[in-house]
Amino acid sequence: MGQLDTSDRSLGKALEAALGWWAEAGVEMAFVDAPQDWLAAEAPAPATKAAPALPPTEKRPPRVSAQAAEAGPIAEDRSVWPQKLEDFGAWWLSEPSLAPRGAKRLAPVGRHGARLMVLVPMPAEDDSEALLSGRCGKLLDAMLSAMGIDPGDVYRASALPARIALPDWAGLGSAGLGDVLKRHVALAAPQHMLVFGRADISALLGHGSAHNAHHLRALNHETGTVMAGFEYDLETLLAKPSWKAGVWQRWLDGAAADVAAA
């Protein structure tokens, strides 16, 4: 049998020729090796079990509140601002404009005229019992011990009464929170200050560039000026322990002698 020359045929004609060859051979149906029952009823699909219902999600209050997109005036009526430190705590915890509604507030801790006032931007996430009662507070206690300062001689305060997400410190300062801080410092009347979170507090007080906070040596308040050291926030020092050496050196170079003499 000679070789079929299909070079001048299209693919369709070649397939038609092949099928015709099988038809002439008597093949009219396609066959498979495995037998099939064409008359059998279609088997029902196996039943599937319904997925178990998910338990109801427990609603928990947010641990961090959100700042309003545009902060309104903060404590606008200055006639009701506290005039004595013993009245400040209750006002700090109740003045509506100081923190978002429902946010957990923490009061400052300490006495008037303390040897040292420690200021942080806002409560830490794990401050559950009191301000600086969590990991940041433990770091602060260790630092105070190394500095030779009795914790009872320290007034602990925050620029915000509650923790909020990504505060706009410059905006809060323009809204009046910076003036509230100045009133707070004037009422507390500390002998010296140590500020943790220098970039945030600098922006709050309207000092412009965060770089300027590194060179600040005092804090002006309503009735005068108090010598102050400005450092990284405590949460940053927990995350970067090597930075504590710089804090310690700046303390020795600057405030240590003044506080020791107080």
N, C-alpha and C positions, 0 to 999 in steps of 0.2 A: 504494500500500500504506500503510495507516494505521499510526500509531505505536502500538507495543504498550505497553499500560499494565501495568507489573509492580509497581506500588506496593503492591499487596496480596498479593504473593507472597513467600515466603521465598527466600533465596539458593539453597537446595537445589532448590526447585521450578524456579527460573529456569535453573539448570544442567541439570536434567533435561529441560527443554523445549528448550534449545539442542542438546543431544546428540540428542534425538529428531528435531529438524529435520534434522540432518546424516544421520541414519540413513535417514530418508524420502527423502533425496536420493541414497542409494545408497553413501554412504561408510561402509565397514565397518572400515577399517584406517587407522592413522596412517602418514604418509609423511615422509621427509626427503630433502633434495636430494642428499646424498652417498651413493653406492652402498655397501652393506655386504655382505660375504660371511658369511652366517650359518652356513655349513657348515664354515668354515675352523677348523682346530684352534687352540686357544689357544697363542699364541706363548710359549715359555719366557722367564722373566724373565732379563735379561742377568746373566751371572756377575759378581759383585763381588769385587774383590781384598781379601784379608784385610789388616787394618791391621797395619803392621809392629810387632813386639814392642818395647816400650819397653826401653831399656837399664837394667840393674840400677842402683838408686840407691846411690851411694857413701855409706857410713855414716861420718860424721865425728864426732869427739868434740865435745860442746857447748863453745862458747867461754865461756859463762857457766853456772856451776853454780847449783843451787837450794838455798836454805836450808831445812832441815827445818821443818815446820809448827810444831813445838814444840821449841825448842832445849833439849837436855839440858845438864847441867853441863859447863862448859868447863874443861879442865885441872884437874879436881877435886882430884887428889892434888898438893898444893903441895910435898910433899917432893922431887919430882923436877923442880921448876922450876929453870931454870939460875941459878947464883949468879954467873957472870961473863959478860961480853958475848961473849967468844970462844966460849962454849958455846951462846949463844942461837940462832944461825942454824940449827944442825943440829936443835935442838929445835923451832924454828919451822916447819921444813919436814917434820917427822915426827910431831908430836903429833896423833893422829887427830881429836880433838875440835875442833881449830882451823879445819877446813875440810871440806867434803863430800868423800867418797871420790872419787878420780880428778881432782879439781880441780887445775889447774896452780898451784903455789905459787911465790912469788918471795921471796927473802931480802932483808933490809935491806942497805944498802950504806953503808959509812963506818967511822969509827974512834971509839974511846972519847974522850969529852971534846971533841967537835967544837965549833967556834965556833957552829954553827947546826944544829939538828935540824929537818928538814922532815918533817912527818907528813901523810899522805893517808889517806882511809878504806880504800881497797883498791887493788890494781893496776888500771891503766887497761886497756881492751880491747886496745889495740895494744902493750902492754908485752910484747914477745916474748922479748927477750934478758935483761933485768934490770928491776927496779923503776924506773919513771920513765925508761924508755928510748924511749918513743914520743913522740907529739905533746905530751903534757902535760909530759914531761921536757924537751923542747926549749923550751917556754914557760918552765919553771922556770929553765933555764940562762940564758935571756935576762934574766929578772928578777934572777937572782943577779949577772949581769954588770953590770946597771944599779945594783945595790946595792953593787957593789965587793967582792963576796965570792967568794973562790976556791972553785970546786966541790970541791976537795980538802978544804976545811974544813967540808963539809956532810955530815951523817949523814942518809940518806934511809930512811924507814921507812913502814910502813902498819899500820893497826889490824887488818886482816885479811890473812892470807898469800895469799889467792886471791880472785878476783873472783866474787861471787855475785849473783844477781838479787834486787833489792829487799830488801836486808837489813833486818831489824827491829833497829835499833840499840839501842833501849831494852831489848828482850828479850835481845839478846846481852850487854848490860851486866849485866842481872840474872843471866844464866847464868855470868858470871865473866870475860868478855872485857875489861871495863873494868879489872879488877885485873891482868890480863895486860899491858895497856898500861902501867899504872903501874909494874909490874916492869921492863918494857922501857925506859921512860924513865929509871928509876933506874939501870939497868945501863949505859945509853949515857952518862948524866951530861953532857948538852950544856950549853953556856953560855947558850943561848937557843933558843927554839922558834918555828917558824912553822907553824901548822896550817891546812891547806887542807881545807875540808869542815866548817866550824864547826858547822853544825846536827847533822850525823851524830856528830861526836866529842862534842859537848855531850850528846846523848842517850845515847851510850855511857857517858859518865862520870856520868850521873845528874843533870845540871844542870837537868832539867825543860824548860821552854819553850825552843824553838829561839831565841827572841828574846834570851834571856839570853846566848847565845854571843857576841853582838855586843859585849857589855860585859866579856867575860872578858879578863884581862890576865896570867894566870898559870895554870900547870897543876900541881896537887898530885900527887906520886907517893909511892912508899913511903918514901923517905928525905928528902924535903924538897919544895921548890917551885922551879920554873923559870919565869922570865918568858917569856910566849908571846903571839904575835899570832894571832888567829883570823880566817880569811878564807873566802870562797866557795871551793868546790872548783875545781881547775884545769880540769876539763872545762867547767864553767859559764863560766869566764873565756875559754876558747877560743870558746865559742858567743856570748858577749857581750863583745866586746873593749872596749867603752866602759866596762865596770865595772873595768878594770884601773887607771884613773885613781884611783878611790877606794881601791884596794888600795895604790897607791903613796903616796897622801897619808897614809893611816893609818900606813904604814911610817915615813914621815918624821916624823910627829907622835909616834910611840911608840917603836918598837924600834930605829930606825936608829942613834940615838946610843949606845944600850947595846951593840949588836953591834959598832959601829965601835970602841968602847973596849975590847972584849973581846980 
